[in-house]
Amino acid sequence: MPRVLHLGPYESNGGMRTVMRTLVEFPPDGWYASALTTHKEGSIVSKWRQYRLSFSTFKAICNSDQTPDVIHLHTASDWSWIRKKKFLNHARKNNLPCVVHLHSGKMYTWLIHNKTNPSKSKRMQEFVAILNDPGVRFVVLSEDWMEKFEPFAPSITSISNPVHPRFSPRPEIEKVPGKLLLLGRDVPAKNHSFAVEIAKEIGPSVSLWMTGVSGKQEGNIHRLGWVSEEELLTHFHTAEIVLIPSDFEGQPMVALEALACGTKVLASPHVFPISGMHRVRTNTIEDWKNTILEILQHKEHVEMYASSQIENVQQQWRSVYESLL
């Protein structure tokens, strides 16, 4: 049975870990999957130590009698990509085929590096050189991403993130009227503080529940920190709308998981469109407020994004892996 080894933040919080764990649990038919974590939560020192340990472990794996048939690298942009390239280069030196799975919606912008002519960017030139390696396949998350990369990589593939089967409608669980949910790390790009402003502007008819940030309840604002998978599912089923006010997102797992649970999603204009998801027209508090109130007034049936169904994703990954053998 052919083996695929996933490399990425398998033990860290976030959407990339969710994708990795789902792909390891549900590999394509006829394949065995395992994972090596390359990231650790904590200080810069602890992250660097984990990176070095992971690379040493990876080198040992490449020299063992249990060498994987395909290496599947999960990467965001900037430093994530710079670190993953070391694994990629070592794998190719050992003639191991690789998949580069791009998770970051900001990857293209980072590659062109403020160049008016993208082909002049050294980052893009290096990226294209790797793309031309017949032992490497690049995969992005949507057709919209493909359109950006196709001038440089006509063979690039689009595969949606998979949604774990545990995310499914639970009609017996009642929605909490006016409950808004925001999930994600407490980083500026996720705009937790902006969501707080929106909720305060709307007033007590809504409540905002946020993971990734901790603190005391403040009126209609609930800061939950990190929650268990069971708690997360409960929040998905009881929320009326999942908010994604991020400055950029490729294909946020929270949107796919919410839709799979039958919950509405409202995102900023900077988030790539997903079938069934709402987006505000302009990224202003007034537009967010009006759109939220409009969505809350209308009952609608929410369906899962079909491309993220695990069966569809498994088939597509099988084709990618087998093309490298």
HUJOLIN-V292291 format. One record per residue. N is the residue number from 1. RES is the residue in one small letter. PHI is phi in whole degrees, -180 to 180 (NA if undefined). BURIAL is 1 if it has 24 or more other ideal C-beta (glycine too) atoms within 12 Angstrom, else 0. D_FIRST is the distance of its C-alpha to the first C-alpha in Angstrom with 1 decimal. Layout:
# HUJOLIN-V292291
N:RES:PHI:BURIAL:D_FIRST
N:RES:PHI:BURIAL:D_FIRST
This chain:
# HUJOLIN-V292291
1:m:NA:0:0.0
2:p:-64:0:3.9
3:r:-120:1:6.5
4:v:-121:1:10.0
5:l:-110:1:13.1
6:h:-91:1:16.2
7:l:-118:1:19.5
8:g:164:1:22.8
9:p:-79:1:25.3
10:y:-67:1:22.9
11:e:-110:0:25.8
12:s:-104:1:28.7
13:n:-68:1:30.6
14:g:131:1:30.3
15:g:-68:1:28.5
16:m:-66:1:25.8
17:r:-61:1:24.7
18:t:-59:1:24.6
19:v:-63:1:22.4
20:m:-58:1:19.9
21:r:-65:1:19.8
22:t:-68:1:19.4
23:l:-68:1:16.4
24:v:-71:1:14.7
25:e:-71:0:15.7
26:f:-125:1:14.8
27:p:-71:1:11.7
28:p:-60:1:11.1
29:d:-55:0:9.8
30:g:86:0:6.2
31:w:-118:1:5.8
32:y:-111:0:6.7
33:a:-124:1:10.2
34:s:-141:1:12.9
35:a:-142:1:16.4
36:l:-127:1:19.2
37:t:-77:1:22.7
38:t:-116:1:25.0
39:h:-141:1:28.1
40:k:-139:0:30.5
41:e:-66:0:33.5
42:g:130:0:36.9
43:s:-74:0:39.0
44:i:-61:0:38.4
45:v:-64:0:38.3
46:s:-66:0:35.6
47:k:-65:0:33.5
48:w:-66:0:34.0
49:r:-63:0:33.0
50:q:-65:1:29.8
51:y:-61:1:29.0
52:r:-66:0:29.8
53:l:-63:0:27.8
54:s:-63:1:24.7
55:f:-68:1:25.1
56:s:-63:0:25.5
57:t:-63:0:22.4
58:f:-63:1:20.5
59:k:-62:0:22.0
60:a:-66:0:21.0
61:i:-62:1:17.3
62:c:-65:1:17.5
63:n:-99:0:19.1
64:s:-92:0:16.9
65:d:-88:0:14.3
66:q:-115:0:11.8
67:t:-63:0:12.4
68:p:-65:1:10.4
69:d:-82:1:9.6
70:v:-140:1:12.0
71:i:-102:1:15.0
72:h:-113:1:16.5
73:l:-95:1:20.2
74:h:-104:1:22.4
75:t:-141:1:26.0
76:a:-97:1:29.6
77:s:-101:1:32.4
78:d:37:0:34.8
79:w:-65:0:33.8
80:s:-60:1:30.4
81:w:-68:1:29.6
82:i:-61:0:31.5
83:r:-68:1:29.4
84:k:-66:1:26.0
85:k:-62:1:27.1
86:k:-65:1:27.2
87:f:-65:1:23.5
88:l:-60:1:22.9
89:n:-63:1:25.2
90:h:-67:1:23.6
91:a:-62:1:20.1
92:r:-70:1:21.5
93:k:-63:0:23.5
94:n:-98:0:20.3
95:n:60:0:19.0
96:l:-95:1:16.3
97:p:-69:1:16.2
98:c:-132:1:17.6
99:v:-109:1:18.4
100:v:-106:1:21.8
101:h:-103:1:22.4
102:l:-86:1:26.2
103:h:-102:1:27.5
104:s:-93:1:31.2
105:g:-70:1:33.8
106:k:-102:1:35.9
107:m:-60:1:33.6
108:y:-62:1:35.5
109:t:-61:0:38.9
110:w:-67:1:37.9
111:l:-67:1:36.7
112:i:-77:1:39.9
113:h:53:0:41.9
114:n:64:0:45.1
115:k:-87:0:45.4
116:t:-69:0:47.1
117:n:-109:0:45.2
118:p:-53:1:41.5
119:s:-68:0:40.8
120:k:-85:0:43.2
121:s:-73:0:41.3
122:k:-63:0:39.7
123:r:-63:1:36.9
124:m:-69:1:36.1
125:q:-61:0:36.5
126:e:-65:0:34.0
127:f:-62:1:31.6
128:v:-64:1:32.1
129:a:-61:0:31.4
130:i:-69:1:28.0
131:l:-59:1:27.4
132:n:-81:0:28.1
133:d:-73:1:25.3
134:p:-65:0:22.9
135:g:-95:1:20.0
136:v:-129:1:20.9
137:r:-121:1:20.8
138:f:-104:1:23.3
139:v:-128:1:23.1
140:v:-112:1:26.2
141:l:-95:1:26.9
142:s:-157:1:29.4
143:e:-63:0:31.3
144:d:-62:0:34.2
145:w:-66:1:32.3
146:m:-58:1:31.2
147:e:-60:0:34.8
148:k:-72:1:35.7
149:f:-89:1:33.0
150:e:-56:0:33.0
151:p:-60:0:36.1
152:f:-104:1:34.1
153:a:-144:1:30.5
154:p:-61:0:30.6
155:s:-94:0:26.8
156:i:-64:1:26.2
157:t:-114:1:24.2
158:s:-113:1:25.3
159:i:-137:1:23.1
160:s:-68:1:24.9
161:n:-63:1:24.2
162:p:-86:1:22.5
163:v:-109:1:24.7
164:h:-63:1:23.6
165:p:-58:0:24.5
166:r:-67:1:27.1
167:f:-88:1:29.3
168:s:-152:1:31.1
169:p:-61:0:34.8
170:r:-131:0:36.9
171:p:-61:0:40.2
172:e:-75:0:41.7
173:i:-91:0:41.8
174:e:-80:0:44.9
175:k:-72:1:45.0
176:v:-86:1:47.4
177:p:-54:0:50.0
178:g:77:1:49.9
179:k:-78:1:46.9
180:l:-110:1:45.3
181:l:-126:1:42.0
182:l:-129:1:40.8
183:l:-120:1:37.6
184:g:149:1:36.6
185:r:-64:1:37.3
186:d:-85:1:41.0
187:v:-125:0:41.2
188:p:-53:0:43.9
189:a:-64:1:41.7
190:k:-81:1:40.9
191:n:61:1:44.6
192:h:-60:1:45.1
193:s:-64:0:48.8
194:f:-66:1:49.2
195:a:-63:1:47.8
196:v:-62:1:50.3
197:e:-60:0:53.1
198:i:-62:1:52.0
199:a:-63:1:52.0
200:k:-67:0:55.4
201:e:-66:0:56.8
202:i:-70:1:55.8
203:g:101:0:57.2
204:p:-70:0:56.8
205:s:-73:0:55.6
206:v:-127:1:52.1
207:s:-132:1:50.1
208:l:-110:1:47.5
209:w:-115:1:44.7
210:m:-127:1:42.7
211:t:-97:1:39.7
212:g:89:1:39.2
213:v:-124:1:43.0
214:s:-115:0:45.0
215:g:152:0:48.7
216:k:-76:0:51.3
217:q:-65:0:51.7
218:e:-128:0:54.2
219:g:64:0:55.7
220:n:-95:1:53.1
221:i:-108:1:50.5
222:h:-119:1:47.9
223:r:-104:1:45.8
224:l:-102:1:42.9
225:g:68:0:41.0
226:w:-87:0:37.3
227:v:-118:0:36.5
228:s:-72:0:33.8
229:e:-62:0:31.2
230:e:-65:0:33.4
231:e:-65:0:36.5
232:l:-60:1:34.9
233:l:-60:1:34.1
234:t:-61:1:37.7
235:h:-64:1:39.1
236:f:-59:1:37.1
237:h:-77:1:38.5
238:t:-94:1:42.0
239:a:-75:1:42.5
240:e:-88:1:44.2
241:i:-141:1:43.0
242:v:-94:1:40.4
243:l:-100:1:41.9
244:i:-132:1:40.2
245:p:-89:1:43.1
246:s:-65:1:41.0
247:d:-71:0:42.2
248:f:-160:1:38.9
249:e:-154:1:35.5
250:g:-83:1:32.6
251:q:-145:1:31.1
252:p:-61:1:32.0
253:m:-60:1:29.7
254:v:-61:1:32.9
255:a:-69:1:34.0
256:l:-64:1:30.8
257:e:-69:1:30.8
258:a:-64:1:34.5
259:l:-61:1:34.3
260:a:-64:1:31.6
261:c:-86:1:34.0
262:g:84:1:36.9
263:t:-109:1:38.7
264:k:-70:1:40.6
265:v:-131:1:39.8
266:l:-127:1:42.4
267:a:-125:1:41.5
268:s:-74:1:43.4
269:p:-67:1:43.9
270:h:-84:1:41.6
271:v:-91:1:38.5
272:f:-58:1:36.6
273:p:-65:1:37.3
274:i:-129:1:34.9
275:s:-57:0:35.8
276:g:96:1:37.7
277:m:-94:1:38.7
278:h:-90:1:42.4
279:r:-134:1:43.6
280:v:-72:1:47.1
281:r:-76:0:49.1
282:t:-129:0:50.5
283:n:-88:1:49.4
284:t:-119:0:52.7
285:i:-59:1:53.5
286:e:-63:0:55.7
287:d:-68:0:53.0
288:w:-60:1:50.5
289:k:-57:1:53.1
290:n:-64:0:54.2
291:t:-68:1:50.6
292:i:-61:1:49.6
293:l:-64:1:52.8
294:e:-67:0:52.2
295:i:-64:1:48.7
296:l:-63:1:49.9
297:q:-78:0:52.6
298:h:-110:0:50.3
299:k:-84:0:48.0
300:e:-150:0:45.0
301:h:-85:0:41.7
302:v:-106:1:38.7
303:e:-114:1:35.4
304:m:-65:1:31.9
305:y:-69:1:30.9
306:a:-57:0:28.7
307:s:-65:1:26.4
308:s:-92:1:25.3
309:q:-62:1:24.0
310:i:-58:1:20.5
311:e:-63:0:19.4
312:n:-65:0:20.9
313:v:-65:1:19.4
314:q:-58:1:15.8
315:q:-62:0:16.3
316:q:-68:1:17.9
317:w:-69:1:15.4
318:r:-60:1:12.7
319:s:-63:0:15.3
320:v:-66:1:16.0
321:y:-59:1:12.6
322:e:-66:0:12.1
323:s:-70:0:15.6
324:l:-95:1:14.9
325:l:-85:0:12.4
